[in-house]
Amino acid sequence: MSRQEAFLASHPGLSEALQADHRILRDMAARLAQYGSLSDRQVAFALKLAAEVSSKPAERRVPAPVAAGRQTVEGTVVSLKSYDGQFGVTLKMLVRVDTPDGSWLAWGTVPSGLDQAGVARGDVVRFDAKLALGDEPHFARFSRPTHGSVVRRATEVAA
């Protein structure tokens, strides 16, 4: 019996935990294969992380509907970030668009109507923009957004 096999035998559930689909768990499995053991804190963290991964429902991603011309996008603001560039400070946002088949993401500059309305994370927004394919099929970049409006505030969604 190898050192790794003996270590896994002495820690019930660790072998299954290291097979869960998570980048940290894959790294821990590689370290276990390399060194033959993990610290007690690493074992506890691996078991906790595997439990979280298994209890979280898998989010289904669908390809972004990139087409020629402008499109109306409606979705939930996932994040906001300010960038200081050569044309001054611009506010960017990541929007998750939910469809019956799954969800896709869009990234771009906050439209002026939303910027003035004080858009916040969790708000449901609607705007028109041209979409371009991003790095992944479920990711789109939008440009020149117009007609931005807040459909529902995050506080209304929570209530």
BALO-399692 format. One record per residue (C-alpha): residue number from 1; x, y, z. Coordinates in steps of 0.25 Angstrom, whole numbers, plus 5000, padded with zeros to 4 digits. Layout:
N
+-----+------+------+------+
:   k :    x :    y :    z :
+-----+------+------+------+
: NUM :    X :    Y :    Z :
...
+-----+------+------+------+
END
This chain:
159
+-----+------+------+------+
:   k :    x :    y :    z :
+-----+------+------+------+
:   1 : 5000 : 5000 : 5000 :
:   2 : 5006 : 5014 : 4996 :
:   3 : 5007 : 5025 : 5005 :
:   4 : 4995 : 5032 : 4998 :
:   5 : 4986 : 5020 : 4999 :
:   6 : 4989 : 5019 : 5014 :
:   7 : 4986 : 5033 : 5016 :
:   8 : 4973 : 5032 : 5009 :
:   9 : 4969 : 5020 : 5016 :
:  10 : 4972 : 5027 : 5030 :
:  11 : 4963 : 5039 : 5025 :
:  12 : 4949 : 5034 : 5022 :
:  13 : 4941 : 5042 : 5011 :
:  14 : 4954 : 5049 : 5006 :
:  15 : 4956 : 5041 : 4994 :
:  16 : 4941 : 5045 : 4989 :
:  17 : 4943 : 5059 : 4993 :
:  18 : 4956 : 5061 : 4985 :
:  19 : 4948 : 5056 : 4973 :
:  20 : 4938 : 5067 : 4973 :
:  21 : 4938 : 5077 : 4962 :
:  22 : 4945 : 5089 : 4968 :
:  23 : 4959 : 5095 : 4964 :
:  24 : 4964 : 5095 : 4979 :
:  25 : 4960 : 5081 : 4981 :
:  26 : 4967 : 5077 : 4968 :
:  27 : 4980 : 5084 : 4973 :
:  28 : 4979 : 5077 : 4987 :
:  29 : 4978 : 5064 : 4980 :
:  30 : 4990 : 5067 : 4972 :
:  31 : 4998 : 5071 : 4985 :
:  32 : 4993 : 5058 : 4991 :
:  33 : 4998 : 5050 : 4979 :
:  34 : 5012 : 5058 : 4980 :
:  35 : 5014 : 5058 : 4995 :
:  36 : 5006 : 5046 : 5000 :
:  37 : 4999 : 5054 : 5011 :
:  38 : 4991 : 5066 : 5014 :
:  39 : 4991 : 5074 : 5027 :
:  40 : 4979 : 5073 : 5036 :
:  41 : 4974 : 5087 : 5033 :
:  42 : 4975 : 5083 : 5018 :
:  43 : 4967 : 5070 : 5020 :
:  44 : 4956 : 5078 : 5028 :
:  45 : 4955 : 5089 : 5017 :
:  46 : 4954 : 5079 : 5006 :
:  47 : 4943 : 5072 : 5013 :
:  48 : 4936 : 5085 : 5015 :
:  49 : 4938 : 5090 : 5001 :
:  50 : 4933 : 5077 : 4995 :
:  51 : 4920 : 5078 : 5003 :
:  52 : 4918 : 5092 : 4998 :
:  53 : 4920 : 5088 : 4984 :
:  54 : 4911 : 5076 : 4985 :
:  55 : 4900 : 5084 : 4991 :
:  56 : 4900 : 5096 : 4981 :
:  57 : 4892 : 5093 : 4969 :
:  58 : 4899 : 5093 : 4956 :
:  59 : 4897 : 5106 : 4948 :
:  60 : 4894 : 5103 : 4934 :
:  61 : 4901 : 5112 : 4924 :
:  62 : 4895 : 5115 : 4910 :
:  63 : 4902 : 5122 : 4898 :
:  64 : 4900 : 5137 : 4898 :
:  65 : 4890 : 5141 : 4886 :
:  66 : 4900 : 5149 : 4878 :
:  67 : 4894 : 5154 : 4865 :
:  68 : 4897 : 5166 : 4856 :
:  69 : 4891 : 5179 : 4860 :
:  70 : 4886 : 5184 : 4874 :
:  71 : 4878 : 5175 : 4884 :
:  72 : 4870 : 5178 : 4896 :
:  73 : 4877 : 5171 : 4909 :
:  74 : 4870 : 5169 : 4922 :
:  75 : 4877 : 5163 : 4934 :
:  76 : 4882 : 5164 : 4948 :
:  77 : 4895 : 5172 : 4951 :
:  78 : 4905 : 5163 : 4957 :
:  79 : 4916 : 5173 : 4959 :
:  80 : 4920 : 5187 : 4956 :
:  81 : 4934 : 5192 : 4955 :
:  82 : 4941 : 5206 : 4952 :
:  83 : 4952 : 5207 : 4942 :
:  84 : 4961 : 5220 : 4941 :
:  85 : 4965 : 5220 : 4926 :
:  86 : 4970 : 5231 : 4916 :
:  87 : 4956 : 5236 : 4915 :
:  88 : 4953 : 5237 : 4930 :
:  89 : 4946 : 5228 : 4940 :
:  90 : 4936 : 5218 : 4934 :
:  91 : 4927 : 5209 : 4941 :
:  92 : 4926 : 5195 : 4936 :
:  93 : 4916 : 5184 : 4939 :
:  94 : 4914 : 5169 : 4938 :
:  95 : 4900 : 5165 : 4935 :
:  96 : 4894 : 5151 : 4937 :
:  97 : 4883 : 5148 : 4927 :
:  98 : 4874 : 5137 : 4931 :
:  99 : 4866 : 5129 : 4921 :
: 100 : 4857 : 5116 : 4922 :
: 101 : 4869 : 5108 : 4917 :
: 102 : 4880 : 5114 : 4926 :
: 103 : 4887 : 5127 : 4927 :
: 104 : 4898 : 5135 : 4920 :
: 105 : 4907 : 5147 : 4924 :
: 106 : 4909 : 5161 : 4918 :
: 107 : 4920 : 5171 : 4921 :
: 108 : 4921 : 5185 : 4917 :
: 109 : 4920 : 5200 : 4921 :
: 110 : 4908 : 5204 : 4929 :
: 111 : 4898 : 5212 : 4920 :
: 112 : 4897 : 5227 : 4924 :
: 113 : 4882 : 5225 : 4928 :
: 114 : 4886 : 5214 : 4938 :
: 115 : 4898 : 5222 : 4943 :
: 116 : 4890 : 5234 : 4947 :
: 117 : 4879 : 5225 : 4953 :
: 118 : 4890 : 5219 : 4963 :
: 119 : 4890 : 5205 : 4958 :
: 120 : 4894 : 5195 : 4969 :
: 121 : 4898 : 5180 : 4970 :
: 122 : 4886 : 5171 : 4969 :
: 123 : 4877 : 5181 : 4961 :
: 124 : 4870 : 5176 : 4949 :
: 125 : 4873 : 5185 : 4938 :
: 126 : 4869 : 5186 : 4923 :
: 127 : 4877 : 5193 : 4912 :
: 128 : 4880 : 5192 : 4897 :
: 129 : 4894 : 5189 : 4892 :
: 130 : 4902 : 5182 : 4881 :
: 131 : 4907 : 5168 : 4886 :
: 132 : 4920 : 5162 : 4882 :
: 133 : 4925 : 5148 : 4886 :
: 134 : 4934 : 5148 : 4898 :
: 135 : 4944 : 5137 : 4902 :
: 136 : 4934 : 5127 : 4905 :
: 137 : 4921 : 5123 : 4898 :
: 138 : 4913 : 5127 : 4910 :
: 139 : 4920 : 5141 : 4911 :
: 140 : 4917 : 5153 : 4902 :
: 141 : 4923 : 5167 : 4902 :
: 142 : 4913 : 5179 : 4899 :
: 143 : 4916 : 5192 : 4893 :
: 144 : 4910 : 5206 : 4892 :
: 145 : 4898 : 5203 : 4902 :
: 146 : 4886 : 5212 : 4901 :
: 147 : 4872 : 5213 : 4907 :
: 148 : 4877 : 5208 : 4921 :
: 149 : 4866 : 5206 : 4931 :
: 150 : 4865 : 5199 : 4945 :
: 151 : 4853 : 5189 : 4944 :
: 152 : 4854 : 5185 : 4958 :
: 153 : 4863 : 5189 : 4970 :
: 154 : 4871 : 5179 : 4978 :
: 155 : 4863 : 5183 : 4990 :
: 156 : 4850 : 5180 : 4983 :
: 157 : 4855 : 5166 : 4979 :
: 158 : 4859 : 5163 : 4993 :
: 159 : 4845 : 5167 : 4999 :
+-----+------+------+------+
END
